[in-house]
Amino acid sequence: MNNVDEYIESFSDKRKDLLKQLRQIIKETIPEVEEKISWGVPTYYYHGYLLQIAGNKNHVGFYTTPTTLAYFKDELKDYKTNGKNTMQISLHQEIPTQLIKKMILFRIKKIRSNV
């Protein structure tokens, strides 16, 4: 894959729709974000690594940081997490738009506090 459009278009099912929604939320929340394919998946940078999204067999992944997952632990109770950096959104779940936005803004705040 050369770019995020190609990556997302490579899916032909619900994963494609969920990835498009996540991408839109990310770009609306932080318009100046840099987007590229890294480690084989869409990766977003804002003064360094911000987050990643990916399509998997039975879910889409939202990859952030352990600190972010810990901070939003209660709000993530309806989603599978790996305890490290991954939130899984199964193909039958809706994207939790407000939660994703809050997680992105939390990451940005952490990044800005370290700049």
N, C-alpha and C positions, 0 to 999 in steps of 0.2 A: 504494500500500500504506500502510495506517495503522499496522500493527504487525507484529511478527516472526511471529506465528502466521499471519497472512494471507500474508505473504511465503513462508513455508515451504509452506503449503497450496496455493500457486499452482503448485507442481510436482507432477507425477503419476507420476514415475518414480524411479529410483535416487537422483537428486539430492535428492529430498524426504527419503529415509531418511538419506542422508549429512549433510544439513543438520540434521536432528533430532539425530543423534548428536553432531555438533559442538556444537550448542547445549547439550545435556545435559552434555557434558564441560566446557564453559566455566562453566556454572552450578554444577557440582559442585566445580570447582577454585577458583572465587572467587564464593561465594554472594552477596556484597554487590555484585556487578557491576550496573551500570545498562545496560539493554538498550533500544534504540530503532532505528527506521529512520532512517538518515542516508545521504545520497548514494545513496538508492534501495535500500540493502541493510541487513541486520542489523548494527548497530554496537554495540560494547560499550565502556563507559566505567568507569574506575576512577581517580579523581583525574585526569581527563582521558582522552583517547583511549587505548584499550587495543588493540582489534583489530576486524576485520570478517570476516564470512563471506558467501559469495554462491554462487548456482547459476549455472553457465555452460553453454554448449552441450554440451561433452564432459567437464566436470569440475566440482568445487566448489572454490572458492578460500578459502584461509585467509590473510587479509591481516594482516601484523604489521609489523615494522620491518626495515630493512636490517641493523641490529645483531643482531637475533634470528636472521635467516637466516644471517648470517655465523658466529655462534656455533655454530649447529647444522648447519653445512655438511655434515659427514661423515654425520650421521644422516639428512639430507635427500637423500642420493644416489639413492634410489629414486623421488623425486618431482621433477616439473618445477618449477623456480623461475624467477623472472624476474630474479634478482640484486638486485632492489630491495626488494620487500616481500611478494611473493606466493609461496605454496606451493600447487601445484595437485594435487588428489587426483582422479585419473581415476575414471570410473564403475565400472571393474572392480577398483579397489583398495579395500582395507579402510581404515578410519580408524585411523591409528597413535595409539591412545589415550594411551599413556604419553608419546610424543613431543609430542603436542599439549599435554598437561598440563605437561610440562617447559618448553615454549615459553611458555605462559601464565605460569607461575611466574617464569620469567626476566624477562618483561616487567614483572610486578608488582614484582620486586626492583629493576629499573631505575627504575621510577616512584617507588617508595618512597625510593630513594637520592637522588632529585632533589626530594623534597617538603620 
